[in-house]
Amino acid sequence: MRQPLTMGGQPSSKKREVINSRRHFLKIGGLAVAGSGLLLYSCIPEDEPFAQERQHEGDVFDLGSGDLGILNFAYALEQLEAAFYTRVLDGSYWANASPIERLYMEDIQGHEVIHREFFKAAINSVAPPEKVLPELEFDFSSVDFSDRDSVLRTSILLEDTGVAAYNGAGDLIDLTLYLLLAGKIVSVEARHAAALRSVYLEGFTEFAGDDVVNEQGLDVARRPQTILQEVGSTGFIITPFTANNLPTE
């Protein structure tokens, strides 16, 4: 049974664990660190000829520039989420979870697979194969898929990060259609985050806690480079790629 929030407003032990995980997520300042998995190499100088057109540094894929770069960025995140929840459904936590949590995980996994396949199809429809982010490989060995706390803490972290990623990339998108589609997807990601926070964190307001919704009632937003640093620090993504040309304003 969930306990009410204390009068002092102190976060519950579970919320502290999620916040501490996020703080650890943010501690890594760069991605080219041992064990980071995601490798972002130094940026190409802006005055280098054709820098914006280059998609590869050697054998390492670059996300690209403009809307294509943002689409590849989102595709990478959706690949990560789809792979994670697919592993969840193969684990003993899910097999022994409560009916509501089993249903949540099934639905979220289905949504993330749809999102992944949508971006794959969308990018392939507008770009040649060499400019489409390849299928990534992942390492989830740090997650105990038999343990409820481990699975739900990681789920909340990924969903909160996904919402912040879409929010932070929205004004970098030029084509209105892409912005509309991103808005529809982030609304689903936010529903995932709220549902998971409701079943795991103590307190009846944690679905929109003050760690993710600010005093103006707005959800947090972080730029793609910040999101990539956070994701890189987890070590989940082991396929290297660069983000040298993503828009920043």
C-alpha positions as CSV (number, residue, x, y, z in Angstrom):
1,M,0.0,0.0,0.0
2,R,1.4,3.4,-0.9
3,Q,2.2,5.8,2.0
4,P,1.1,9.4,1.8
5,L,3.6,12.2,1.5
6,T,5.0,13.4,4.8
7,M,4.1,16.8,6.1
8,G,7.7,17.9,5.6
9,G,7.5,17.1,1.9
10,Q,10.6,14.8,2.0
11,P,10.9,12.5,-0.9
12,S,10.3,8.8,-0.3
13,S,13.1,6.3,-0.3
14,K,12.1,5.1,-3.7
15,K,11.9,8.6,-5.1
16,R,15.4,9.3,-3.7
17,E,16.7,6.2,-5.4
18,V,15.3,7.4,-8.8
19,I,16.6,10.9,-8.2
20,N,20.0,9.6,-7.2
21,S,20.1,7.4,-10.3
22,R,19.3,10.5,-12.4
23,R,22.0,12.4,-10.7
24,H,24.5,9.7,-11.4
25,F,23.1,9.7,-15.0
26,L,24.1,13.3,-15.2
27,K,27.5,13.1,-13.5
28,I,29.4,12.0,-16.6
29,G,30.5,15.1,-18.4
30,G,31.5,13.5,-21.7
31,L,30.7,10.3,-23.6
32,A,34.2,9.2,-24.7
33,V,34.8,7.5,-21.3
34,A,35.6,3.9,-20.5
35,G,32.4,1.9,-20.3
36,S,30.2,4.6,-21.6
37,G,29.1,2.5,-24.6
38,L,28.0,5.5,-26.6
39,L,31.0,7.2,-28.1
40,L,30.8,10.8,-29.1
41,Y,34.0,11.9,-30.6
42,S,35.2,15.5,-30.8
43,C,33.2,17.7,-33.1
44,I,34.2,18.5,-36.6
45,P,35.4,22.1,-36.9
46,E,32.7,24.3,-38.2
47,D,34.9,25.8,-40.9
48,E,35.9,22.4,-42.3
49,P,34.6,22.1,-45.9
50,F,31.5,20.0,-46.3
51,A,31.5,19.3,-42.5
52,Q,27.7,19.4,-42.5
53,E,27.4,16.9,-45.3
54,R,29.6,14.2,-43.7
55,Q,27.7,11.3,-42.3
56,H,30.6,9.1,-41.2
57,E,33.9,9.4,-39.4
58,G,35.7,6.3,-40.6
59,D,33.4,3.5,-39.8
60,V,31.4,5.4,-37.2
61,F,28.0,6.7,-38.2
62,D,27.1,10.3,-37.6
63,L,23.5,11.2,-36.9
64,G,23.5,14.0,-39.4
65,S,22.3,17.6,-39.4
66,G,18.9,19.4,-39.6
67,D,15.7,17.4,-39.3
68,L,17.5,14.2,-40.5
69,G,19.8,14.4,-37.5
70,I,16.9,14.9,-35.1
71,L,15.0,12.0,-36.6
72,N,18.1,9.8,-36.2
73,F,18.5,11.0,-32.7
74,A,14.9,10.1,-31.8
75,Y,15.4,6.8,-33.6
76,A,18.3,5.9,-31.4
77,L,16.3,6.6,-28.2
78,E,13.3,4.6,-29.5
79,Q,15.7,1.7,-30.4
80,L,17.0,1.8,-26.8
81,E,13.5,1.8,-25.2
82,A,12.1,-0.9,-27.4
83,A,15.1,-3.2,-26.7
84,F,14.9,-2.5,-23.0
85,Y,11.2,-3.4,-22.7
86,T,11.6,-6.4,-24.9
87,R,14.1,-7.7,-22.4
88,V,11.7,-6.8,-19.5
89,L,9.1,-9.1,-21.1
90,D,11.7,-11.9,-21.1
91,G,12.6,-11.5,-17.5
92,S,11.2,-13.1,-14.3
93,Y,10.1,-9.8,-12.8
94,W,7.5,-9.4,-15.5
95,A,6.5,-13.1,-15.3
96,N,5.8,-12.7,-11.6
97,A,4.5,-9.1,-11.6
98,S,1.1,-8.0,-10.6
99,P,-1.5,-8.0,-13.4
100,I,-1.5,-4.2,-13.7
101,E,2.3,-4.0,-13.9
102,R,2.4,-6.9,-16.5
103,L,-0.2,-5.0,-18.6
104,Y,1.7,-1.7,-18.3
105,M,4.9,-3.4,-19.5
106,E,3.2,-5.2,-22.3
107,D,1.5,-2.0,-23.5
108,I,4.7,0.2,-23.2
109,Q,6.8,-2.4,-25.0
110,G,4.3,-2.5,-27.8
111,H,4.2,1.3,-28.1
112,E,8.0,1.6,-28.1
113,V,8.3,-1.0,-30.9
114,I,5.8,1.0,-32.9
115,H,7.8,4.2,-32.3
116,R,11.0,2.5,-33.4
117,E,9.5,1.1,-36.5
118,F,7.9,4.4,-37.3
119,F,11.2,6.3,-37.2
120,K,12.9,3.6,-39.2
121,A,10.3,3.8,-42.0
122,A,10.2,7.6,-41.8
123,I,13.9,8.1,-42.2
124,N,14.2,5.5,-44.9
125,S,11.5,7.3,-46.9
126,V,13.5,10.5,-47.0
127,A,17.2,9.5,-46.8
128,P,19.5,7.1,-48.6
129,P,20.4,4.0,-46.5
130,E,23.9,5.3,-45.6
131,K,22.3,8.2,-43.8
132,V,19.9,6.1,-41.7
133,L,21.1,5.1,-38.2
134,P,21.8,1.4,-38.2
135,E,20.3,-1.1,-35.8
136,L,22.1,-0.6,-32.5
137,E,23.5,-3.1,-30.0
138,F,22.8,-2.9,-26.3
139,D,24.2,-4.1,-23.0
140,F,21.6,-4.2,-20.2
141,S,23.9,-6.3,-17.9
142,S,23.6,-3.6,-15.2
143,V,19.8,-4.1,-14.9
144,D,18.5,-7.1,-12.9
145,F,15.4,-8.1,-14.9
146,S,14.3,-10.4,-12.1
147,D,14.1,-7.5,-9.6
148,R,11.1,-5.1,-9.5
149,D,13.1,-2.1,-8.2
150,S,15.8,-2.5,-10.8
151,V,13.4,-2.7,-13.7
152,L,11.0,0.0,-12.6
153,R,13.8,2.5,-11.6
154,T,15.3,2.0,-15.0
155,S,12.0,2.3,-16.8
156,I,11.2,5.6,-15.1
157,L,14.6,6.9,-15.8
158,L,14.3,6.0,-19.5
159,E,10.8,7.4,-19.9
160,D,11.6,10.7,-18.0
161,T,14.7,11.1,-20.2
162,G,12.6,10.4,-23.4
163,V,10.1,13.1,-22.5
164,A,12.9,15.6,-21.8
165,A,14.6,14.6,-25.1
166,Y,11.5,15.3,-27.2
167,N,10.7,18.5,-25.3
168,G,14.3,19.7,-25.8
169,A,14.4,18.9,-29.5
170,G,11.1,20.3,-30.6
171,D,12.2,23.8,-31.5
172,L,15.1,22.4,-33.4
173,I,12.8,20.8,-36.0
174,D,12.1,22.8,-39.1
175,L,9.3,20.7,-40.9
176,T,6.0,21.2,-39.2
177,L,4.9,17.7,-40.0
178,Y,7.8,16.2,-38.0
179,L,7.1,18.6,-35.1
180,L,3.5,17.4,-35.1
181,L,4.5,13.8,-35.0
182,A,7.1,14.4,-32.3
183,G,4.4,16.0,-30.2
184,K,2.1,13.0,-30.6
185,I,4.9,10.6,-29.6
186,V,6.1,12.6,-26.6
187,S,2.6,12.7,-25.2
188,V,2.6,8.9,-25.2
189,E,6.1,8.8,-23.6
190,A,4.7,11.1,-20.9
191,R,1.8,8.8,-20.3
192,H,4.3,5.9,-19.8
193,A,6.3,8.0,-17.4
194,A,3.2,9.0,-15.3
195,A,1.9,5.4,-15.2
196,L,5.2,4.0,-14.0
197,R,5.8,6.7,-11.5
198,S,2.3,6.1,-10.1
199,V,2.8,2.4,-9.5
200,Y,6.3,2.7,-8.1
201,L,6.9,5.9,-6.3
202,E,5.2,6.7,-3.0
203,G,2.8,9.6,-2.9
204,F,-0.3,10.4,-5.0
205,T,1.3,13.3,-6.8
206,E,4.5,11.6,-8.0
207,F,3.0,11.0,-11.5
208,A,4.0,14.6,-12.1
209,G,6.6,15.1,-9.4
210,D,8.5,18.3,-8.9
211,D,11.6,16.5,-10.3
212,V,10.0,16.4,-13.7
213,V,7.5,19.3,-13.7
214,N,8.7,22.8,-12.8
215,E,7.0,25.6,-10.9
216,Q,5.4,26.9,-14.2
217,G,3.7,23.5,-14.7
218,L,6.0,22.6,-17.6
219,D,7.8,19.4,-18.1
220,V,11.5,19.4,-18.2
221,A,13.4,19.8,-21.5
222,R,17.0,19.0,-22.4
223,R,19.0,19.5,-25.6
224,P,20.0,16.4,-27.6
225,Q,23.7,16.7,-26.7
226,T,22.8,16.7,-23.0
227,I,20.5,13.7,-23.5
228,L,23.2,11.8,-25.4
229,Q,25.6,12.4,-22.5
230,E,23.1,11.1,-20.1
231,V,22.3,8.0,-22.1
232,G,26.0,7.4,-22.8
233,S,26.8,7.3,-19.1
234,T,24.5,4.3,-18.6
235,G,26.6,2.1,-20.9
236,F,23.4,0.7,-22.4
237,I,24.3,1.5,-26.0
238,I,27.4,-0.2,-27.2
239,T,27.3,0.7,-30.9
240,P,29.3,3.9,-31.4
241,F,28.0,6.8,-33.3
242,T,28.7,10.5,-33.4
243,A,26.5,13.6,-33.2
244,N,28.8,16.2,-34.6
245,N,26.2,18.0,-36.7
246,L,23.0,18.1,-34.7
247,P,21.4,21.5,-34.6
248,T,21.7,23.4,-31.4
249,E,19.4,26.4,-32.1
